[in-house]
């Protein structure tokens, strides 16, 4: 019923995570309604993303293909003795947007999840251990997600630090609690448990 070029575009958008058939159609129609120049800009950005982005060999965060090391890591104003360990590169952006963290980052590249076939060997944990030694890190913030996989990964890293004789390093975890505007009846069990454990005196 539709021109082949439009069907191909809808199918391409449909490959994106969380995009259903109707959303794919809306995206395709949006591109079609706008100018060819806009479509070319989108096409160019897609074409260049793989060649223009790489992972920092030190922190495993996203960096420009022309860079050797993450600018955040090289910044003399950042505290290299304070490392936030996160699951994915976009977690770095989330923490940076708070404007409150002045340390550096280490991206694991995921979380331990046997059901998804993700094992500790597939994560950047050995590189983390080596970096903690070389940079004489004093505190590690385990900023993995508040999920079963995130908790398992944090516990595994803590055990690895102990086995590597890095027990003197302070290991902390991001505080967990109830999000603003969420009723207790809608909070999940893990969130409620952490909220109770992390309660403060008024």
Backbone bond lengths (Angstrom), bond angles and torsions (degrees), N, CA, C in turn:
res aa  C-N    CA-C-N  psi(-1)  N-CA   C-N-CA  omega(-1)  CA-C   N-CA-C  phi
1 X - - - 1.467 - - 1.527 110.71 -
2 X 1.337 117.84 -30.04 1.458 121.14 -177.26 1.527 110.36 -105.99
3 X 1.331 117.89 156.25 1.469 120.12 174.32 1.534 109.95 -58.32
4 X 1.310 115.96 146.93 1.463 120.54 -175.32 1.535 112.05 -59.57
5 X 1.327 116.30 -39.18 1.459 119.95 -179.18 1.527 111.15 -61.68
6 X 1.330 116.73 -39.50 1.459 121.09 179.23 1.521 110.61 -71.11
7 X 1.320 117.19 -39.91 1.459 120.65 177.00 1.526 111.28 -61.43
8 X 1.319 116.04 -39.94 1.466 120.57 179.12 1.524 111.07 -64.34
9 X 1.332 116.46 -39.28 1.461 120.41 179.83 1.526 110.49 -67.93
10 X 1.331 116.65 -41.80 1.470 120.54 177.35 1.521 110.45 -61.23
11 X 1.313 115.54 -43.34 1.464 119.92 179.45 1.528 111.21 -63.08
12 X 1.340 116.92 -38.90 1.460 121.30 179.32 1.527 111.01 -65.34
13 X 1.330 116.97 -44.98 1.463 120.11 177.69 1.536 110.56 -63.80
14 X 1.325 116.85 -34.05 1.459 121.44 -179.36 1.517 113.80 -65.56
15 X 1.339 117.06 -16.23 1.461 121.15 178.14 1.530 112.34 -77.73
16 X 1.329 116.30 -15.34 1.465 119.96 -178.72 1.530 110.29 -72.61
17 X 1.347 117.43 145.03 1.465 120.05 -179.11 1.524 111.88 -64.30
18 X 1.309 116.52 135.11 1.459 121.67 177.46 1.514 114.75 79.14
19 X 1.335 117.50 4.56 1.464 120.92 -179.44 1.532 109.32 -104.24
20 X 1.325 116.16 112.28 1.452 121.40 178.62 1.515 110.97 -86.89
21 X 1.325 116.90 179.77 1.478 121.16 -177.98 1.526 113.62 -57.47
22 X 1.340 116.46 -42.62 1.465 119.00 -178.09 1.527 111.33 -68.01
23 X 1.327 116.39 -42.09 1.469 119.84 178.43 1.520 110.43 -64.22
24 X 1.333 116.89 -39.81 1.465 120.85 179.06 1.529 110.35 -61.69
25 X 1.317 116.54 -39.36 1.459 120.77 178.11 1.527 111.10 -65.40
26 X 1.335 116.79 -41.76 1.473 120.77 179.69 1.526 110.64 -63.83
27 X 1.335 117.15 -43.01 1.464 120.92 179.18 1.527 110.52 -62.21
28 X 1.318 115.95 -44.72 1.465 120.35 -179.31 1.535 110.31 -63.61
29 X 1.320 116.11 -41.63 1.464 120.30 -179.75 1.529 110.09 -66.67
30 X 1.323 116.57 -36.27 1.464 121.61 178.06 1.531 109.81 -61.37
31 X 1.340 116.15 -45.58 1.463 120.46 179.13 1.522 110.49 -63.16
32 X 1.323 116.20 -42.05 1.459 121.15 -177.94 1.528 111.66 -66.56
33 X 1.321 117.39 -36.70 1.463 121.60 -178.50 1.530 111.94 -68.45
34 X 1.337 116.43 -30.78 1.456 119.93 -177.42 1.522 110.91 -87.76
35 X 1.305 115.24 174.50 1.458 120.25 -172.64 1.528 112.46 -69.64
36 X 1.325 114.44 160.11 1.467 120.62 176.92 1.525 110.51 -62.70
37 X 1.345 116.41 -30.07 1.472 120.19 179.26 1.529 110.55 -65.08
38 X 1.335 116.67 -40.58 1.467 120.55 176.97 1.521 110.56 -62.94
39 X 1.320 116.11 -42.28 1.466 120.54 179.56 1.524 110.76 -63.79
40 X 1.334 116.83 -37.06 1.460 120.69 179.38 1.520 111.34 -68.18
41 X 1.330 116.20 -36.88 1.466 119.44 176.98 1.522 110.63 -63.35
42 X 1.329 116.45 -42.65 1.462 121.34 177.64 1.524 110.33 -63.60
43 X 1.318 116.19 -45.10 1.456 121.66 179.62 1.529 111.32 -61.68
44 X 1.329 116.30 -40.92 1.461 121.04 -179.63 1.524 111.31 -66.34
45 X 1.341 115.61 -40.90 1.467 119.62 179.09 1.523 111.08 -63.36
46 X 1.330 116.75 -41.40 1.464 121.06 178.09 1.523 111.22 -65.01
47 X 1.317 115.58 -39.99 1.461 120.49 -177.47 1.532 112.28 -67.27
48 X 1.336 116.15 -33.42 1.466 120.47 -174.40 1.525 114.41 -91.62
49 X 1.332 118.28 -10.47 1.463 119.66 -170.36 1.527 112.49 -63.66
50 X 1.335 118.13 -38.50 1.466 119.29 -178.80 1.523 112.48 -72.09
51 X 1.316 116.51 -39.16 1.463 119.69 -179.08 1.527 112.38 -80.19
52 X 1.318 117.56 -19.60 1.462 120.89 -175.49 1.508 115.10 -97.64
53 X 1.335 117.25 -6.68 1.465 120.93 -177.35 1.522 109.95 -127.32
54 X 1.331 116.08 138.88 1.463 120.59 173.51 1.525 108.63 -144.55
55 X 1.330 116.35 175.20 1.456 121.26 179.75 1.518 110.05 -97.28
56 X 1.310 115.89 138.18 1.460 121.51 175.41 1.533 108.56 -64.22
57 X 1.331 119.33 130.01 1.463 121.22 -178.93 1.522 113.50 -69.84
58 X 1.332 116.59 -12.77 1.460 120.63 -179.85 1.525 111.92 -97.96
59 X 1.339 116.48 -47.57 1.460 120.91 -174.27 1.523 112.95 -106.42
60 X 1.346 117.36 -17.93 1.468 124.38 -177.27 1.521 112.84 64.36
61 X 1.340 115.87 23.70 1.467 122.21 171.72 1.534 107.67 -86.70
62 X 1.327 116.88 163.89 1.458 121.04 176.12 1.530 110.27 -67.79
63 X 1.337 116.87 135.25 1.455 121.60 172.44 1.524 108.45 -139.01
64 X 1.344 115.73 163.84 1.457 120.24 175.43 1.530 109.22 -65.22
65 X 1.322 115.74 148.79 1.463 120.39 179.77 1.525 111.89 -60.61
66 X 1.330 117.66 -23.96 1.464 121.84 -179.47 1.528 113.03 -82.02
67 X 1.317 117.35 -10.77 1.470 121.42 -177.80 1.527 110.99 -92.87
68 X 1.313 115.18 155.57 1.469 120.72 177.28 1.528 111.89 -100.18
69 X 1.329 115.97 -39.73 1.463 122.43 -177.45 1.523 108.44 -134.92
70 X 1.324 116.14 150.70 1.460 121.49 178.49 1.526 111.04 -56.27
71 X 1.329 116.10 134.38 1.468 121.01 178.47 1.533 111.16 -62.71
72 X 1.312 116.72 -32.13 1.466 119.85 178.30 1.528 110.60 -65.71
73 X 1.330 116.24 -37.49 1.464 119.80 179.94 1.527 110.74 -72.09
74 X 1.322 117.18 -39.16 1.467 121.10 -177.96 1.526 113.19 -76.94
75 X 1.319 116.86 -18.52 1.466 121.57 -177.55 1.533 110.52 -60.24
76 X 1.346 118.44 117.92 1.471 120.37 -179.45 1.531 113.41 -64.30
77 X 1.329 115.64 -16.03 1.456 119.24 179.22 1.524 113.61 -82.65
78 X 1.346 116.43 -5.98 1.466 119.67 -179.93 1.529 109.60 -93.87
79 X 1.320 115.85 146.51 1.467 122.82 -179.29 1.531 109.87 -87.56
80 X 1.326 117.51 103.96 1.465 121.86 -178.12 1.527 112.52 -72.35
81 X 1.331 116.51 -12.41 1.465 119.86 178.73 1.528 112.23 -86.89
82 X 1.332 115.69 1.65 1.463 122.28 177.56 1.529 108.44 -124.27
83 X 1.336 116.47 116.13 1.463 120.80 -174.62 1.527 110.76 -123.95
84 X 1.324 115.94 126.32 1.462 121.59 173.89 1.526 108.09 -97.01
85 X 1.321 116.11 121.95 1.465 121.45 -179.85 1.522 108.38 -96.30
86 X 1.331 116.29 119.81 1.463 121.42 -177.78 1.523 110.03 -123.40
87 X 1.323 116.04 165.94 1.464 120.32 -177.19 1.520 112.54 -80.93
88 X 1.338 116.93 -47.38 1.458 121.32 -172.33 1.523 111.75 -127.23
89 X 1.343 117.08 156.43 1.470 120.00 179.67 1.521 114.30 -56.17
90 X 1.330 117.61 -34.20 1.464 118.88 -178.79 1.533 112.26 -71.39
91 X 1.345 117.53 -16.45 1.464 120.42 174.26 1.528 110.74 -66.14
92 X 1.335 116.34 -30.13 1.465 121.01 176.75 1.523 109.56 -60.59
93 X 1.320 116.17 -44.24 1.461 120.85 -178.94 1.523 110.48 -63.27
94 X 1.333 116.21 -40.95 1.473 120.35 -179.60 1.530 110.94 -60.29
95 X 1.330 117.11 -44.22 1.463 120.40 179.97 1.524 111.36 -71.06
96 X 1.337 116.75 -38.19 1.464 120.21 179.01 1.523 111.48 -63.29
97 X 1.315 116.48 -34.92 1.464 120.29 -178.38 1.529 112.87 -66.08
98 X 1.332 117.16 -17.67 1.469 119.52 177.22 1.521 110.72 -73.38
99 X 1.328 116.99 -26.01 1.457 120.80 -178.00 1.512 113.55 71.89
100 X 1.329 117.58 9.88 1.463 121.83 -173.95 1.526 114.00 -105.20
101 X 1.337 117.38 -14.83 1.464 119.98 -174.36 1.520 110.37 -103.63
102 X 1.325 116.24 126.75 1.468 121.07 -176.92 1.530 111.99 -117.95
103 X 1.326 117.02 14.94 1.454 120.31 177.14 1.511 110.75 -93.14
104 X 1.343 116.52 -154.46 1.457 121.54 177.43 1.530 108.71 -120.21
105 X 1.314 116.14 178.86 1.461 120.88 -173.02 1.526 111.69 -125.15
106 X 1.326 113.80 159.31 1.470 120.61 169.67 1.527 106.71 -140.41
107 X 1.327 115.76 119.96 1.462 121.61 -177.79 1.526 109.54 -95.97
108 X 1.311 116.77 123.81 1.469 121.98 -177.88 1.523 112.68 -75.35
109 X 1.319 116.15 -32.14 1.460 119.98 -175.74 1.516 112.67 89.21
110 X 1.334 116.36 24.20 1.461 120.94 178.98 1.515 110.88 136.63
111 X 1.324 115.15 -167.23 1.465 121.94 178.47 1.523 108.63 -136.09
112 X 1.314 115.88 152.99 1.466 120.70 -179.99 1.521 109.41 -63.33
113 X 1.320 115.80 123.31 1.461 120.83 -178.39 1.531 109.09 -151.32
114 X 1.331 117.55 90.37 1.467 120.94 -178.79 1.527 113.10 -55.75
115 X 1.335 116.80 -35.36 1.460 120.01 -177.77 1.531 111.25 -66.32
116 X 1.343 115.86 -27.22 1.470 120.72 178.34 1.528 111.67 -98.50
117 X 1.319 115.85 3.72 1.464 119.91 179.17 1.513 114.38 77.22
118 X 1.343 117.37 19.07 1.466 120.92 179.18 1.524 109.06 -98.47
119 X 1.323 116.36 114.35 1.460 122.28 -178.63 1.529 109.77 -106.48
120 X 1.337 117.81 164.56 1.472 120.33 178.48 1.522 113.30 -56.95
121 X 1.337 116.42 -31.19 1.463 120.84 -178.70 1.525 112.83 -65.40
122 X 1.323 116.90 -19.84 1.461 121.18 -178.93 1.526 112.91 -88.27
123 X 1.331 115.94 -6.47 1.459 120.70 -178.92 1.529 110.71 -101.93
124 X 1.330 115.60 162.39 1.465 121.16 -177.18 1.534 111.15 -85.73
125 X 1.320 116.29 51.58 1.465 121.04 -179.36 1.529 111.70 -82.29
126 X 1.343 120.42 -43.86 1.471 119.53 176.75 1.528 112.11 -58.33
127 X 1.338 116.90 -39.77 1.462 120.78 178.40 1.525 110.78 -64.27
128 X 1.344 116.47 -34.99 1.464 120.89 177.22 1.525 110.14 -63.76
129 X 1.324 117.25 -47.28 1.463 121.59 -179.37 1.529 110.40 -58.54
130 X 1.322 115.77 -45.20 1.472 120.76 -179.96 1.521 111.18 -63.30
131 X 1.308 115.64 -41.40 1.464 119.70 -179.11 1.526 111.71 -67.39
132 X 1.317 117.22 -38.49 1.464 120.39 179.37 1.519 111.03 -61.03
133 X 1.325 115.34 -36.33 1.474 119.76 178.14 1.527 110.77 -70.66
134 X 1.323 116.63 -48.68 1.468 121.07 -174.96 1.523 112.95 -66.08
135 X 1.334 116.72 -37.92 1.466 120.64 -177.53 1.527 112.71 -91.54
136 X 1.342 115.40 2.44 1.476 119.77 179.59 1.533 111.00 50.55
137 X 1.311 114.41 51.19 1.469 121.65 -176.63 1.529 110.78 -66.63
138 X 1.329 115.90 137.55 1.460 120.88 179.99 1.510 113.79 -99.04
139 X 1.348 116.26 -28.34 1.474 119.71 179.93 1.521 110.90 -142.31
140 X 1.315 114.87 135.84 1.453 122.17 174.75 1.526 108.17 -115.87
141 X 1.329 115.86 124.62 1.462 120.49 175.90 1.525 107.69 -99.47
142 X 1.317 116.97 114.30 1.458 120.83 178.52 1.525 107.55 -82.99
143 X 1.329 115.39 95.90 1.463 122.07 -174.68 1.527 110.98 -102.69
144 X 1.328 115.96 39.40 1.461 119.67 175.74 1.525 109.15 -74.67
145 X 1.332 116.52 164.53 1.456 121.10 -175.74 1.528 112.41 -64.80
146 X 1.330 115.01 155.78 1.466 120.87 178.92 1.522 109.73 -84.03
147 X 1.329 114.99 63.45 1.461 121.75 179.31 1.518 108.03 -131.38
148 X 1.325 116.30 172.02 1.468 119.62 178.03 1.521 109.47 -59.36
149 X 1.340 116.70 -42.89 1.470 120.81 -179.79 1.527 110.92 -65.68
150 X 1.331 115.89 -41.98 1.462 120.15 179.84 1.516 112.05 -64.19
151 X 1.332 116.84 -41.63 1.458 121.35 179.00 1.528 110.63 -65.84
152 X 1.329 116.60 -42.64 1.466 121.23 179.15 1.519 110.85 -61.98
153 X 1.318 116.14 -41.36 1.463 121.23 179.57 1.520 110.98 -64.90
154 X 1.328 117.01 -42.51 1.463 121.37 179.19 1.533 110.93 -62.40
155 X 1.328 117.18 -43.61 1.459 121.19 178.49 1.522 111.43 -64.31
156 X 1.340 116.47 -39.32 1.463 120.71 179.57 1.528 110.34 -64.14
157 X 1.331 117.18 -43.49 1.462 121.14 179.91 1.520 110.44 -63.67
158 X 1.329 116.08 -41.98 1.462 120.15 178.98 1.533 110.65 -59.61
159 X 1.319 116.44 -41.68 1.465 121.10 178.63 1.526 110.76 -66.04
160 X 1.331 116.92 -39.37 1.461 121.17 179.36 1.525 111.35 -64.77
161 X 1.310 116.74 -36.33 1.467 120.70 177.92 1.521 110.42 -64.62
162 X 1.317 116.05 -40.86 1.466 120.12 178.85 1.524 110.96 -65.38
163 X 1.327 116.79 -42.08 1.461 121.03 -179.72 1.524 111.92 -68.59
164 X 1.322 116.95 -25.85 1.461 121.57 179.13 1.526 111.77 -88.81
165 X 1.325 115.92 11.14 1.475 122.07 -179.54 1.527 111.75 60.04
166 X 1.316 115.57 38.53 1.460 121.03 177.43 1.525 110.30 -112.53
167 X 1.326 114.58 29.88 1.461 120.51 -177.35 1.511 113.98 -64.80
168 X 1.357 116.50 -16.99 1.467 119.40 -179.55 1.525 111.72 -77.40
169 X 1.329 116.81 -14.15 1.464 120.26 178.50 1.526 109.40 -74.14
170 X 1.313 115.41 131.87 1.467 120.28 177.63 1.518 109.25 -71.88
171 X 1.328 116.07 124.95 1.466 120.92 179.64 1.522 108.70 -111.83
172 X 1.333 116.14 121.88 1.467 120.55 179.84 1.525 109.30 -123.12
173 X 1.314 114.31 164.91 1.469 121.42 -179.29 1.516 107.48 -127.95
174 X 1.318 117.52 143.28 1.459 119.75 175.48 1.526 109.67 -57.44
175 X 1.329 116.44 139.13 1.455 120.36 179.21 1.520 110.12 -63.69
176 X 1.305 115.58 145.19 1.463 121.14 179.18 1.521 108.71 -117.20
177 X 1.300 115.91 142.43 1.454 118.66 178.69 1.508 111.57 -168.72
178 X 1.332 115.13 -172.17 1.459 120.71 -178.96 1.517 110.70 -82.29
179 X 1.328 117.37 130.12 1.470 119.87 176.95 1.526 110.57 -64.77
180 X 1.315 115.92 149.44 1.461 120.89 177.99 1.527 109.68 -63.40
181 X 1.325 116.15 132.78 1.456 120.86 176.46 1.519 115.03 89.12
182 X 1.342 118.10 3.14 1.462 120.61 -179.34 1.528 109.87 -103.26
183 X 1.335 116.76 127.85 1.457 120.92 177.47 1.526 110.34 -73.74
184 X 1.336 116.23 150.11 1.470 120.80 -178.96 1.528 112.15 -56.05
185 X 1.333 115.64 -38.85 1.467 118.56 -175.80 1.520 113.22 -64.51
186 X 1.359 116.63 -19.19 1.459 120.08 -178.93 1.534 112.52 -101.29
187 X 1.322 116.93 -3.53 1.466 120.15 -179.39 1.527 109.82 -78.27
188 X 1.335 116.10 141.71 1.465 119.26 179.22 1.526 110.21 -77.62
189 X 1.329 115.76 166.47 1.456 121.54 -173.53 1.520 112.62 -64.12
190 X 1.329 117.28 -40.23 1.466 120.63 -179.01 1.527 110.50 -64.05
191 X 1.340 116.46 -43.69 1.460 120.77 179.92 1.523 111.16 -63.35
192 X 1.332 116.82 -43.73 1.464 120.38 179.00 1.527 111.61 -63.83
193 X 1.321 116.53 -40.26 1.463 120.70 179.11 1.525 110.89 -61.01
194 X 1.337 116.85 -47.21 1.463 120.59 179.54 1.520 111.09 -66.42
195 X 1.325 117.60 -35.21 1.453 121.08 178.94 1.523 110.63 -63.86
196 X 1.323 116.37 -40.48 1.473 120.56 178.05 1.523 111.13 -67.70
197 X 1.340 116.04 -43.43 1.468 119.94 -178.35 1.518 112.14 -67.99
198 X 1.333 116.86 -30.47 1.463 120.38 -176.99 1.517 113.66 -100.80
199 X 1.334 116.65 20.00 1.471 119.10 -178.49 1.523 111.22 -64.81
200 X 1.351 116.49 150.24 1.459 122.37 -177.63 1.522 110.26 -122.66
201 X 1.326 113.88 152.02 1.466 119.89 177.42 1.523 109.45 -76.37
202 X 1.320 116.34 138.45 1.465 121.26 179.08 1.521 111.13 -93.51
